[in-house]
Amino acid sequence: MNHPILYTFRRCPYAMRARLAIQASGIIVEIREVKLQNKPIELLHLSPKGTVPVLQVSNEHLIEESIDIMEWALEINDPFNWLPRDFHIKNQMNCFLKKLDKEFKVNLDKYKYTNKFERQNPIHYRDKNLIVLTELNHKLETSKGINSEHLSYIDYATFPFIRQFRNVDPIWFDSMKLPFLKIWLYDLMNSDEFSSVMEKFDLWDPMKKPIYSNFSF
Ligand SMILES: N[C@@H](CCC(=O)N[C@@H](CS)C(=O)NCC(=O)O)C(=O)O
């Protein structure tokens, strides 16, 4: 293998965070854009759990979680100091991200994909997440990033989910009194880094020439 292979789906927030860290690290990967409804058999053989992103670093090394892909890339090269040096801060960040993936994302999906069997109104789940947004807004009042003076790993791992939450009802979101969070989110959404990892790629076709990441900005 010349380059690690990233199985990805453009609109997936987990895949976005992985692509952002790969971009920051400058590592070139082969991009395999997949369709979630029709995942390639190669991906399912490698990773039967069937989620993206998945990074095949080598024949012996597979990374199946977005946060692990971020850490892998940044441990190789971290030119913007995204990874905290302090072990306790790193642990704190990972606890927050676990909560984001387990609780915020679950509420977000229940808010976004209204399920007729669900007894609760989707607004109930929206408002549950408002608590997290209020906490983030408070943190961002005094620093540029959630956990440091500069944007780092936790910001790039978090914002794709806040963006997805906003997209459910942008008018409502924009009317909320969350001034620091909104500046943080809009800056990230409009950043060159983000546009670059949102480039559209054709679906992976093993019969065609490989596509390599060129996440330049
Ligand atoms: N814990 C995984 C979650 C990844 C995940 O759930 N990705 C979604 C797409 S956003 C997925 O692949 N879902 C499988 C499907 O919809 O079939 C990670 O952090 O990488």
The ligand as a Gaussian input file, in Angstrom:
#p B3LYP/6-31G(d) Opt

LIG

0 1
 N      -18.232000       5.631000      16.517000
 C      -18.083000       5.774000      15.091000
 C      -19.407000       6.224000      14.513000
 C      -19.380000       6.390000      13.005000
 C      -20.789000       6.428000      12.410000
 O      -21.776000       6.117000      13.100000
 N      -20.880000       6.777000      11.125000
 C      -22.162000       6.708000      10.433000
 C      -22.269000       7.721000       9.307000
 S      -22.307000       9.376000       9.927000
 C      -22.280000       5.348000       9.765000
 O      -21.342000       4.905000       9.150000
 N      -23.434000       4.712000       9.881000
 C      -23.675000       3.446000       9.238000
 C      -24.876000       3.457000       8.361000
 O      -25.609000       4.447000       8.317000
 O      -25.077000       2.445000       7.687000
 C      -16.932000       6.759000      14.803000
 O      -16.671000       7.631000      15.623000
 O      -16.266000       6.614000      13.770000

